[in-house]
Structures are given as C-alpha cells and as structure tokens.
Amino acid sequence: LDPDKPMIALTFDDGPSEHTEKILDLLEQYNSRATFCVLGNRVDRYAETIKRAAEMGCEVVGHSWDHKYLTKLTPDGIREELTSTNQALYDATGYWPPYYRPPYGAMNDAVREVTIELNLSMLLWSIDPRDWQSRNADEICAIINDKARDGGIIICHDIYGSTVEAMERAIPGLIDMGYQLVTVSELLGGRTIEPGSEILRR
C-alpha cells in the first residue's frame, strides 16, 4: 500500500452467496481487497469461498448468525449471535475477527455492553449505494462514483447479481480515480479501536 495514495474500503454484507466468488475474481484481477461481513449460518456452506477470501488478503468478519435485530434480543441472545459467528469464522480461517457489522446498523446500550464484554467493535459505513433497493448496476455505480472519498467505507451486498454487475465497473472505476481498494483494517492503518466503539470513516 502507498500511504500517500487515497484508500477506500469496499464491504459486502449478508453473504457469502453464489455471487461471492465472482467478486473475488474481480478483486484478484485488479489486485485489490475488500471486507466481507458474513452471516454465521452461511459459513459452513461457503467455507471454501471464505478461505479463498482470507488467503487473498481480504478481511472476513461477522454480521451476526442470522441477521436478527440485535436490539430486540436479550444480552444472552446478542452474545450468542456474535460469538457463534466468530467461532464459525475462526474454525474456517483460524482468525477471530476484532469487529463485526450489526445488522441494519442497529445498536443500543445492551448491544454496546455485550460488544465491550466480547472485546469487539462495530463496523458501520459512510457510503451507501443502496444496492439492495435498486438492484440496478448503473445506479449503484453512479452513487459510488459520486460519493467516493478517501477513507470511505462503502456498504454493498454480495447476494445480488446486480451488485456483481456493478462491481465489474465500480472496481476498475475506483482504481482509475486513484483509489487503493483495501480492507477496513488496512484503512485504519493499524490503529487500535476501543471495544464497543464504532468504526466509521468519511
């Protein structure tokens, strides 16, 4: 990485899915990396995809076990959603993620308290092309191009074919704009994130 060049982090939620390998192909083609926020109940089914992502230098972190609103659960329920997902990822990759993305970005005092207890932090985002809503590659690309900023965290979802189509243009497009496509940890540059805090770059 060149610390003097702008960086941006692509993140993908709700997978892995049958589309994730295509995104990995694109990242590999353009010598880039991303962060995948995966559901624990998909880890076993897509273990090889997750291992490939990790071996490529991508980051794989949790997004809960089954995408429940953590704010509607008891502390025990929150704890189970987070630890079971991290355990599945550790079993697949040998890596225990230091942060996770809460479904819907939803959090409250109970979520924060359990997050602190588990020595985790919460990954949010600063650029949202709403790919889940439009399912339109042109619209997704236009928003990413318009909103791209050094240090930005882009949220997308690797469960839609339209998102893959968008990435076929967005990934080389961001590179042409001068961005290095990095993981969230690379974006943070090794800085320590306090447990229970929010990771949000602009």
Secondary structure, 3 states (H helix, E strand, C coil): CCCCCCEEEEEEECCCCCCHHHHHHHHHHCCCCCEEEECHHHCCCCHHHHHHHHHCCCEEEECCCCCCCHHHCCHHHHHHHHHHHHHHHHHHHCCCCCEECCHHHCCCHHHHHHHHHCCCEEECCCECCCHHHHCCHHHHHHHHHHHCCCCEEEEEECCCHHHHHHHHHHHHHHHHCCCEEECHHHHHCCCCCCCCCEECCC
